[in-house]
Amino acid sequence: MNFDIKTEQLGSDAFVIALSGEVDLYTAPEFKQQLLEVIGRGGQEVVVDFSDTTFIDSTTLGVLVGGVKRLRPNGGRLSLVCSDRNIAKIFEITGLNKVFDIYESREEAVESIGQGAEAQT
């Protein structure tokens, strides 16, 4: 099983969490821990980068929804980078593409920080 997670702080309240490999029942808890840590450190603008992710499951979706529930009351935002059509389709099928701003590149997502941009799919 191939999984890696890297977190980068872009500003005082902006972070990018880049995931690679499979994010599933076994690896999602590590992702959840990292997301909660970022929010705990004052993260308001969080970008989750799925560019190098090969698979996600419902556990991953649950972690993302939980992150949104923690960020929104304080005016925070969780955005996604998703260039893989198969992964993007999961968000469309579940209707979560209406919950998250989804970008095709990390650059687009980072540029949107602080702008409250609408979803780009």
Z-matrix of the N, CA and C atoms (Angstrom, degrees):
N
C 1 1.455
C 2 1.529 1 108.67
N 3 1.307 2 115.69 1 129.82
C 4 1.444 3 123.05 2 -172.72
C 5 1.527 4 108.52 3 -112.00
N 6 1.346 5 117.44 4 116.75
C 7 1.459 6 121.23 5 -179.93
C 8 1.522 7 108.97 6 -151.31
N 9 1.333 8 115.47 7 140.06
C 10 1.454 9 120.37 8 175.58
C 11 1.523 10 108.46 9 -148.86
N 12 1.316 11 115.70 10 150.44
C 13 1.463 12 120.99 11 179.66
C 14 1.524 13 108.29 12 -137.40
N 15 1.332 14 115.23 13 133.05
C 16 1.469 15 121.13 14 178.48
C 17 1.522 16 107.83 15 -132.57
N 18 1.312 17 115.85 16 134.07
C 19 1.459 18 120.57 17 -179.66
C 20 1.516 19 108.99 18 -118.30
N 21 1.315 20 114.89 19 134.80
C 22 1.460 21 121.31 20 179.48
C 23 1.521 22 108.96 21 -128.01
N 24 1.327 23 116.93 22 131.26
C 25 1.456 24 121.13 23 176.43
C 26 1.521 25 108.11 24 -93.04
N 27 1.331 26 116.01 25 123.70
C 28 1.467 27 120.93 26 -177.39
C 29 1.519 28 112.60 27 -95.82
N 30 1.306 29 116.30 28 -26.12
C 31 1.460 30 121.40 29 -179.59
C 32 1.512 31 107.34 30 -160.41
N 33 1.318 32 116.68 31 -169.49
C 34 1.461 33 118.98 32 -176.32
C 35 1.527 34 111.88 33 -62.48
N 36 1.338 35 117.14 34 -31.46
C 37 1.464 36 118.92 35 -178.23
C 38 1.535 37 113.06 36 -130.96
N 39 1.326 38 117.61 37 18.80
C 40 1.471 39 121.53 38 -178.18
C 41 1.529 40 109.93 39 -120.36
N 42 1.329 41 115.17 40 131.33
C 43 1.456 42 121.60 41 -177.52
C 44 1.527 43 110.72 42 -137.32
N 45 1.320 44 116.50 43 150.79
C 46 1.460 45 122.54 44 170.20
C 47 1.525 46 106.81 45 -120.29
N 48 1.330 47 115.64 46 127.26
C 49 1.461 48 121.70 47 174.06
C 50 1.524 49 105.61 48 -109.91
N 51 1.331 50 116.41 49 112.41
C 52 1.468 51 121.32 50 -178.82
C 53 1.524 52 108.80 51 -101.15
N 54 1.327 53 115.33 52 124.67
C 55 1.454 54 121.54 53 -179.67
C 56 1.520 55 109.33 54 -110.18
N 57 1.319 56 116.84 55 142.38
C 58 1.459 57 119.34 56 175.05
C 59 1.518 58 109.20 57 -136.03
N 60 1.326 59 114.79 58 150.23
C 61 1.461 60 120.80 59 -178.57
C 62 1.515 61 111.16 60 87.70
N 63 1.324 62 115.96 61 -148.05
C 64 1.464 63 121.70 62 -177.44
C 65 1.518 64 110.47 63 -97.20
N 66 1.339 65 115.46 64 127.43
C 67 1.464 66 120.88 65 175.69
C 68 1.523 67 105.74 66 -110.31
N 69 1.339 68 115.26 67 104.70
C 70 1.463 69 120.02 68 -173.49
C 71 1.522 70 110.54 69 -140.91
N 72 1.304 71 115.84 70 -164.79
C 73 1.462 72 122.54 71 -177.92
C 74 1.524 73 112.07 72 -50.27
N 75 1.324 74 117.64 73 -35.20
C 76 1.456 75 122.02 74 -175.63
C 77 1.523 76 113.44 75 -84.98
N 78 1.329 77 117.28 76 -30.58
C 79 1.466 78 120.25 77 -175.81
C 80 1.530 79 113.14 78 -104.81
N 81 1.329 80 117.33 79 -18.57
C 82 1.468 81 120.70 80 -179.03
C 83 1.532 82 113.50 81 -58.64
N 84 1.348 83 120.13 82 -34.98
C 85 1.469 84 118.17 83 178.23
C 86 1.533 85 113.27 84 -59.71
N 87 1.330 86 117.17 85 -35.55
C 88 1.465 87 120.23 86 176.97
C 89 1.523 88 110.33 87 -66.91
N 90 1.337 89 116.23 88 -40.26
C 91 1.468 90 121.40 89 176.09
C 92 1.535 91 109.87 90 -61.97
N 93 1.336 92 116.18 91 -45.98
C 94 1.465 93 120.76 92 -179.63
C 95 1.528 94 110.52 93 -59.59
N 96 1.320 95 117.08 94 -44.93
C 97 1.460 96 121.65 95 179.79
C 98 1.532 97 110.64 96 -59.68
N 99 1.335 98 116.12 97 -42.59
C 100 1.467 99 120.31 98 -179.36
C 101 1.524 100 110.61 99 -67.27
N 102 1.333 101 117.31 100 -41.69
C 103 1.463 102 121.42 101 179.56
C 104 1.532 103 110.46 102 -63.36
N 105 1.324 104 117.01 103 -44.80
C 106 1.465 105 120.17 104 178.91
C 107 1.525 106 111.63 105 -64.71
N 108 1.320 107 116.33 106 -35.53
C 109 1.468 108 120.15 107 177.95
C 110 1.529 109 110.54 108 -65.15
N 111 1.325 110 116.68 109 -43.26
C 112 1.472 111 121.39 110 178.69
C 113 1.529 112 110.27 111 -62.05
N 114 1.325 113 116.90 112 -45.07
C 115 1.472 114 120.50 113 178.92
C 116 1.526 115 109.55 114 -64.36
N 117 1.330 116 116.68 115 -39.97
C 118 1.458 117 121.48 116 178.37
C 119 1.523 118 113.28 117 -64.01
N 120 1.332 119 116.69 118 -27.36
C 121 1.468 120 121.73 119 178.10
C 122 1.528 121 112.12 120 -85.22
N 123 1.340 122 116.46 121 8.37
C 124 1.457 123 120.29 122 176.89
C 125 1.513 124 114.29 123 97.85
N 126 1.325 125 117.85 124 12.13
C 127 1.461 126 120.83 125 178.50
C 128 1.518 127 112.26 126 -61.21
N 129 1.309 128 116.63 127 123.78
C 130 1.469 129 122.65 128 177.06
C 131 1.526 130 111.10 129 -112.68
N 132 1.313 131 115.96 130 -33.62
C 133 1.465 132 122.90 131 178.10
C 134 1.521 133 106.66 132 -114.42
N 135 1.319 134 115.97 133 103.24
C 136 1.456 135 120.26 134 -176.85
C 137 1.527 136 108.68 135 -116.54
N 138 1.332 137 115.87 136 126.80
C 139 1.459 138 122.15 137 176.51
C 140 1.526 139 107.26 138 -110.68
N 141 1.330 140 116.05 139 126.32
C 142 1.462 141 120.77 140 174.73
C 143 1.523 142 106.23 141 -104.46
N 144 1.316 143 115.70 142 117.64
C 145 1.465 144 122.25 143 -174.75
C 146 1.532 145 110.17 144 -98.84
N 147 1.332 146 114.91 145 110.71
C 148 1.463 147 122.02 146 178.64
C 149 1.534 148 112.05 147 -97.38
N 150 1.323 149 118.56 148 16.56
C 151 1.471 150 121.42 149 -175.54
C 152 1.526 151 113.24 150 -55.93
N 153 1.322 152 117.40 151 -37.84
C 154 1.469 153 120.82 152 -178.14
C 155 1.524 154 112.30 153 -106.07
N 156 1.330 155 116.05 154 18.36
C 157 1.456 156 120.99 155 -179.88
C 158 1.525 157 109.16 156 -90.80
N 159 1.326 158 115.83 157 134.74
C 160 1.464 159 119.97 158 -177.85
C 161 1.525 160 112.92 159 -101.26
N 162 1.352 161 116.94 160 -18.25
C 163 1.463 162 120.07 161 -176.82
C 164 1.519 163 109.46 162 -159.96
N 165 1.342 164 116.37 163 139.54
C 166 1.468 165 121.42 164 169.17
C 167 1.520 166 107.51 165 -133.35
N 168 1.333 167 115.85 166 154.87
C 169 1.459 168 119.39 167 177.26
C 170 1.532 169 109.56 168 -128.23
N 171 1.324 170 116.02 169 -172.04
C 172 1.461 171 120.56 170 -176.01
C 173 1.535 172 112.02 171 -64.20
N 174 1.313 173 117.52 172 -26.54
C 175 1.462 174 120.25 173 177.41
C 176 1.529 175 109.50 174 -63.28
N 177 1.310 176 115.96 175 -41.40
C 178 1.472 177 121.58 176 178.20
C 179 1.523 178 110.10 177 -62.57
N 180 1.335 179 116.44 178 -43.59
C 181 1.464 180 120.27 179 179.04
C 182 1.527 181 110.37 180 -60.70
N 183 1.330 182 116.27 181 -40.08
C 184 1.462 183 120.77 182 177.92
C 185 1.516 184 112.60 183 -61.56
N 186 1.328 185 116.62 184 -40.72
C 187 1.470 186 121.29 185 177.88
C 188 1.531 187 109.51 186 -62.72
N 189 1.324 188 116.98 187 -43.84
C 190 1.467 189 121.09 188 -179.73
C 191 1.527 190 111.67 189 -63.14
N 192 1.334 191 116.43 190 -45.63
C 193 1.472 192 120.63 191 179.77
C 194 1.533 193 109.91 192 -62.99
N 195 1.328 194 116.31 193 -40.88
C 196 1.461 195 119.93 194 176.86
C 197 1.524 196 111.71 195 -61.26
N 198 1.321 197 116.49 196 -38.98
C 199 1.461 198 120.93 197 177.58
C 200 1.516 199 112.29 198 -63.01
N 201 1.337 200 115.87 199 -43.02
C 202 1.470 201 120.41 200 178.31
C 203 1.526 202 110.42 201 -61.83
N 204 1.325 203 116.40 202 -41.97
C 205 1.469 204 120.27 203 -179.41
C 206 1.520 205 111.92 204 -63.07
N 207 1.326 206 116.71 205 -30.13
C 208 1.469 207 119.88 206 178.15
C 209 1.528 208 111.56 207 -81.14
N 210 1.329 209 117.49 208 -33.15
C 211 1.463 210 120.90 209 -175.36
C 212 1.530 211 113.57 210 -81.56
N 213 1.302 212 117.62 211 -42.78
C 214 1.474 213 120.97 212 -171.59
C 215 1.520 214 115.49 213 -59.57
N 216 1.342 215 120.25 214 -40.79
C 217 1.474 216 118.52 215 -179.09
C 218 1.526 217 113.25 216 -58.53
N 219 1.317 218 117.18 217 -25.29
C 220 1.465 219 121.33 218 179.88
C 221 1.526 220 112.12 219 -101.77
N 222 1.321 221 117.02 220 14.44
C 223 1.458 222 120.93 221 178.91
C 224 1.513 223 114.01 222 80.54
N 225 1.327 224 117.09 223 13.85
C 226 1.460 225 120.91 224 -179.60
C 227 1.516 226 112.13 225 -82.66
N 228 1.329 227 115.26 226 171.17
C 229 1.457 228 121.43 227 -176.62
C 230 1.518 229 110.20 228 -144.86
N 231 1.329 230 115.08 229 138.91
C 232 1.457 231 121.79 230 176.47
C 233 1.530 232 107.31 231 -115.08
N 234 1.327 233 116.12 232 120.12
C 235 1.463 234 121.99 233 180.00
C 236 1.523 235 108.58 234 -115.63
N 237 1.336 236 115.59 235 156.34
C 238 1.456 237 120.86 236 -178.59
C 239 1.522 238 110.70 237 -122.58
N 240 1.330 239 115.54 238 146.86
C 241 1.460 240 121.84 239 169.60
C 242 1.515 241 105.47 240 -111.02
N 243 1.334 242 115.00 241 120.56
C 244 1.451 243 119.34 242 -175.49
C 245 1.526 244 109.15 243 -145.47
N 246 1.333 245 115.56 244 102.41
C 247 1.462 246 119.86 245 -179.87
C 248 1.528 247 111.97 246 -99.39
N 249 1.318 248 117.40 247 -14.65
C 250 1.466 249 122.09 248 179.86
C 251 1.525 250 109.56 249 -80.65
N 252 1.308 251 116.64 250 119.25
C 253 1.462 252 121.79 251 -176.24
C 254 1.529 253 112.12 252 -59.91
N 255 1.336 254 117.68 253 -37.30
C 256 1.467 255 120.36 254 -179.41
C 257 1.523 256 111.72 255 -65.86
N 258 1.321 257 116.74 256 -38.29
C 259 1.465 258 119.96 257 178.34
C 260 1.528 259 109.89 258 -73.44
N 261 1.314 260 117.38 259 -41.45
C 262 1.466 261 120.82 260 178.40
C 263 1.526 262 110.68 261 -59.02
N 264 1.309 263 115.89 262 -36.27
C 265 1.466 264 120.79 263 -179.30
C 266 1.529 265 111.72 264 -62.62
N 267 1.320 266 117.10 265 -33.82
C 268 1.469 267 120.98 266 177.68
C 269 1.533 268 109.96 267 -60.02
N 270 1.326 269 116.79 268 -41.70
C 271 1.460 270 120.19 269 179.40
C 272 1.526 271 111.10 270 -68.22
N 273 1.317 272 116.82 271 -35.47
C 274 1.462 273 120.57 272 178.06
C 275 1.528 274 111.35 273 -68.34
N 276 1.328 275 116.84 274 -47.03
C 277 1.466 276 121.75 275 -178.30
C 278 1.527 277 111.23 276 -60.76
N 279 1.327 278 116.56 277 -40.08
C 280 1.465 279 120.98 278 -177.96
C 281 1.531 280 112.91 279 -84.00
N 282 1.321 281 117.53 280 -7.88
C 283 1.458 282 121.10 281 -177.86
C 284 1.517 283 113.13 282 80.31
N 285 1.327 284 117.40 283 3.36
C 286 1.462 285 120.66 284 -178.48
C 287 1.525 286 112.56 285 -73.91
N 288 1.324 287 117.07 286 -10.80
C 289 1.468 288 119.42 287 174.82
C 290 1.533 289 110.54 288 -66.59
N 291 1.340 290 116.75 289 -14.49
C 292 1.464 291 120.69 290 176.10
C 293 1.532 292 110.97 291 -90.29
N 294 1.321 293 117.25 292 -13.23
C 295 1.463 294 122.41 293 -179.10
C 296 1.526 295 110.96 294 -91.91
N 297 1.330 296 115.64 295 -37.12
C 298 1.466 297 121.52 296 -176.07
C 299 1.516 298 111.11 297 -110.28
N 300 1.339 299 115.46 298 147.76
C 301 1.461 300 120.13 299 166.82
C 302 1.519 301 104.88 300 -80.52
N 303 1.332 302 116.88 301 122.63
C 304 1.465 303 121.35 302 -177.33
C 305 1.518 304 109.23 303 -116.03
N 306 1.329 305 115.46 304 128.00
C 307 1.458 306 122.45 305 -177.93
C 308 1.523 307 109.53 306 -118.96
N 309 1.330 308 115.61 307 154.00
C 310 1.463 309 120.00 308 179.64
C 311 1.516 310 113.00 309 -84.95
N 312 1.334 311 117.32 310 -17.44
C 313 1.465 312 119.51 311 179.50
C 314 1.520 313 110.31 312 -138.79
N 315 1.309 314 114.49 313 154.28
C 316 1.468 315 121.10 314 177.42
C 317 1.526 316 110.19 315 -61.07
N 318 1.330 317 116.06 316 -38.55
C 319 1.466 318 120.35 317 -179.12
C 320 1.530 319 111.15 318 -59.36
N 321 1.349 320 116.55 319 -45.28
C 322 1.471 321 120.27 320 178.61
C 323 1.526 322 110.92 321 -60.68
N 324 1.317 323 115.99 322 -44.28
C 325 1.467 324 120.17 323 -178.55
C 326 1.520 325 111.34 324 -63.92
N 327 1.330 326 116.67 325 -44.01
C 328 1.461 327 120.62 326 -179.06
C 329 1.528 328 110.39 327 -66.09
N 330 1.333 329 117.38 328 -38.81
C 331 1.470 330 121.12 329 178.00
C 332 1.523 331 111.59 330 -62.55
N 333 1.335 332 117.04 331 -30.12
C 334 1.463 333 120.81 332 -176.69
C 335 1.524 334 112.75 333 -78.10
N 336 1.320 335 117.47 334 -13.35
C 337 1.464 336 120.39 335 -177.05
C 338 1.515 337 109.80 336 -59.01
N 339 1.315 338 114.27 337 129.14
C 340 1.444 339 120.61 338 179.85
C 341 1.513 340 115.12 339 84.59
N 342 1.337 341 115.96 340 -6.28
C 343 1.466 342 119.39 341 -178.81
C 344 1.520 343 111.93 342 -99.85
N 345 1.344 344 117.76 343 -14.12
C 346 1.454 345 120.05 344 -177.26
C 347 1.516 346 110.93 345 60.28
N 348 1.324 347 115.97 346 38.11
C 349 1.470 348 121.92 347 -175.34
C 350 1.521 349 112.21 348 -63.20
N 351 1.303 350 115.69 349 153.41
C 352 1.461 351 121.55 350 175.27
C 353 1.524 352 108.31 351 -78.27
N 354 1.313 353 116.10 352 161.32
C 355 1.464 354 122.34 353 -177.22
C 356 1.526 355 111.81 354 -61.17
N 357 1.309 356 114.98 355 140.29
C 358 1.457 357 122.19 356 176.65
C 359 1.522 358 107.08 357 -117.40
N 360 1.303 359 118.40 358 110.31
C 361 1.477 360 119.81 359 179.29
C 362 1.500 361 111.54 360 -120.96
